[in-house]
Amino acid sequence: MRAQPKASHFINGEYVEDTAGAIIECVYPATGEVIARLHSATPAIVEKAIASAKAAQKDWAKMSPTARGRILYRASQIIRERNRELSELETLDTGKPIQETIVADSTSGADALEFFGGVAPAALNGEQIPLGGDWAYTKRVPLGIVLGIGAWNYPQQIACWKAAPALIAGNAFIFKPSEVTPLGALKIAEIMIEAGLPKGLFNVVQGDRDAGPLLVNHPDIAKVSLTGSVPTGRKVAGAAAGQLKHVTMELGGKSPMIVFDDADVESAISGAMLGNFYSAGQVCSNGTRVFVQKGIKEQFLSRLKTRTEAIRMGEPLDEATQMGPLVNRSQREKVLSYIEKGKAEGATLLTGGGIPNDVASEGCFVQPTVFADVTDDMTIAREEIFGPVMCVLDFDHEDEVIARANATEFGLAGGVFTSDMARAHRVVDALEAGTVWINTYNLCPVEIPFGGVKQSGFGRENSLAALNHYTELKTVYVAMGKCEAPY
Ligand code: NAD
């Protein structure tokens, strides 16, 4: 098997196996080939990971933030040096084209390690608070052991986005990748050790949705940071609340992208395609409801159809391939069933709508698909599909489109395309979303906060704002005179 790791888990600086755990089969989504076979964590593996994290965390927290940062920075350099190897593994694990993984996965993880390693030490300072003689100060202290749980769309990036702020703040980190894409995080763990991270601070524990609760419910886990769907978020946040644990929830979306008549149409089409077809549509912040003002509808749809039909699908390891398969068969079946619902409920199928003819029959490919004349009540306009399915809806007026854009339980992201900057900012203010892009879509450099509102979650990843979610404040009151009491 061409991507078989030495063992399933990475604990205390080394690969560890326990064959008593349920088998996790890793399949290359483009061909159906089994590329690795791993085991889900047993309770013994979970205990081992937690014991090693606990043993390592106290000394790590005592190191200077700059010394911690130096290790994170070194890890970012090694990731960049091995970008090709890591990207090929990410492509095998997820099916995403190498054209994408080479620029958007391990490199984005390296960006986070570099950013938090470089600037965060200065942001971990506390405050001095004068009280007129007496005074107080605050310290930012780590939480202890942070558990990261990943989705399958950006496995290496998610591992690094969560690990970097957790580690720089002095926490130990345990990562449970999605059982669908378990391979990349093991390589990141190896690199962290090579960069000088003390053993036990970055452990990887594999597990399916039965093993996840073993970690979430463990009393030694202080915080859970989940990237996943809304139903999983409810379960994990509920379990964490039972023990009053900190949580960050990066969940799903059904984000609106609003294109006004005065927008640069080609640029808006680029935004809509990026926000629906990148990673075969498996991106949480995708602008899957594209509201197009009626004056440009025909021009928009005609160019969108032409450009969508020119997308090159195929073998993801081929650098010319622009779109790969979905992550597995069950995701493909789910997406195809949404396409059938779209047709049945009366949306106009502009292009795509099925399995392409010219790709490997064992692969999980779905054509890039565009529905026009979609209305707000259709299933495809309300539920997260997580595949390459774009819904185009018409609108007349600004107030109308804002109300319709916000009429969803989700609030992850949004976009507006217009040449009128006053309108752009007015619409941004009115949209209920954690991140909104003006005249572009889905750009997430690590310098900016990322996260959702409403049912899309809470907490923020990246930027200095993330540090608030991986530390807590300790307040110290300093009396300068005697302690007086009325007794
Ligand atoms: P999922 O919810 O099925 O699984 C996410 C992770 O949670 C997996 O590792 C899974 O094993 C684990 N899990 C499931 N049940 C659990 C439980 N009871 N306790 C502990 N862990 C449990 O999500 P997915 O299908 O892997 O990913 C797709 C979803 O993730 C989409 O909804 C997408 O929008 C969302 N997502 C969100 C973001 C974001 O940043 N907001 C990013 C990527 C993906």
Boltz pocket constraint, residues with backbone or C-beta under 6 A from the ligand:
constraints:
  - pocket:
      binder: B
      contacts: [[A, 149], [A, 150], [A, 151], [A, 152], [A, 153], [A, 154], [A, 176], [A, 177], [A, 178], [A, 179], [A, 207], [A, 208], [A, 209], [A, 211], [A, 212], [A, 213], [A, 216], [A, 227], [A, 228], [A, 229], [A, 230], [A, 231], [A, 232], [A, 233], [A, 235], [A, 236], [A, 249], [A, 250], [A, 251], [A, 252], [A, 253], [A, 282], [A, 283], [A, 284], [A, 285], [A, 384], [A, 386], [A, 412], [A, 452], [A, 456], [A, 457]]
      max_distance: 6.0
